[in-house]
């Protein structure tokens, strides 16, 4: 697979403007379209992780940009595994992974983006969000009773509530882009049948029992509502500066490849360079070298 092929592959799943967006055209098992086998993808992934590691070092050394990567998906779509496979080999000092659980009392005492803003990656770092601020327009939209916990004034609620939330998120992400935070958002697009198979594997294989929860079945009953919420979220917030990637997730190896290549593409566009030492710094380096050679 050539670099041109990879670019076309990414374009197939990239959503950079959301008007009229629908999940309907996006297959969950689309790997066959690119005529790439699991073994080829494994080799490409290994090469990609090596390239990503080099780019991360330059990102860290330049210390100006940051990269924020957000993962959203239905249960069992493979968020944890994707993060593990893609970030293996990357210097952990320059990577920060945040898994957003249910908001606690302090979180609920603030606006819903408060805890997200606190978790933003520093300049020179890659931030990984395992779930993100999008839970506020996905889980909370499917279960609107969760909004009651946020103690919002009635004047701040109403029929345009979700539309306003999506606008707020879009504005927030535009602000982040203006601060030098490059954003990539991945929806790992899993079929309902593949989720069923993975749930059964978690039940049948003792070493996977810990991954299964009865709430997984309860949430599965809201499958259609979640698909509608994802369509609205992607359609309302996709932008050139904060694109979504609707990643076919029925084949984990293919999902891993899409994610690593999208991250590489985003970092390569930044033209990252290791800072050149000034004349004074060069003089200090030469002095240090002389001292070391004489010792």
Steps between C-alpha positions, in 0.01 A plus 500: 500500500650836392481834683249613236285194577514583871398860432197384299417251773494775763291726278240224478436517875574866572207732580617862486159663460183362645212645298264218412721238664365146525660179624315301236776502231771393746557126521627342820696231308650710221855360504444292186451818296872577533622148422722498809537178698533467875867405463572801275320725745710363785818588313369844407401559863848413625653739248243765588566476874872552430426808289259630764767461767742715301236767443410500868864564591506803268166621636646479852827671401331787314263552796246716315217281373296235682295213359167398654357164390148413616344152478128435511324171435234257606605245762744230378606703195865481610596843632745365760664260256532765231669741741734224618600385151544846353693655790731202565852620427423868551685671787253497794649826632339684210162325513216544748196268493179610674204265545187699578270323743172627642546855632553531874366766741771753415444452127124542539553823692657653186405532135526175306814602308690592818658159562574460129683830475711406804608180324629667182850389393790735561691644207727238354279215622243258360180476700279191464138520615338160557147636478479876519277809519285326238350283772297812582320481165496122470434321831323803645286533188397134515446532877386863549435435869877531546472871424298545820817427700664809350250728678458733204250786532179438310575806290805314361296204384239471229429356158827633352712361783687237294546733205655756736729239655632399160561866413684546830724201425569623147595843635717342771687295241552804280649678800734206565613502136587869532719410798706251299317183607456272199190284540401160362177328596445131434167322505573127497203387292397152618212290372238374741573141397874536564426652840286195578788267408745693716263503797454122469878457491529702821251267665637173360870568558582520876796733446262751340220481759625814674429702185129418505237690696124460515473867409647409160182310417284782632678752277479267200121533520547868407703422187286702257485799734880499526541482123275805465695682773829425323363630172395824667832538685717438195280710275494787747872517579697371200737770373824525305686598820332220701402218262328179589608164361225238475725196538376153399549305823376147426863411420720634778820479294350731237381751760851516651647577158256783428567665836880491482505629143264786585724604790808485278331710233397767753849527650678502164294800394653698787851482349646427843869576545747457782601853611837621370737609781595868508860617463528527879360150548742360240789661686383342826471161329853526363630602843325201658646271235849631566456444873374145449778409262760625748352318800 
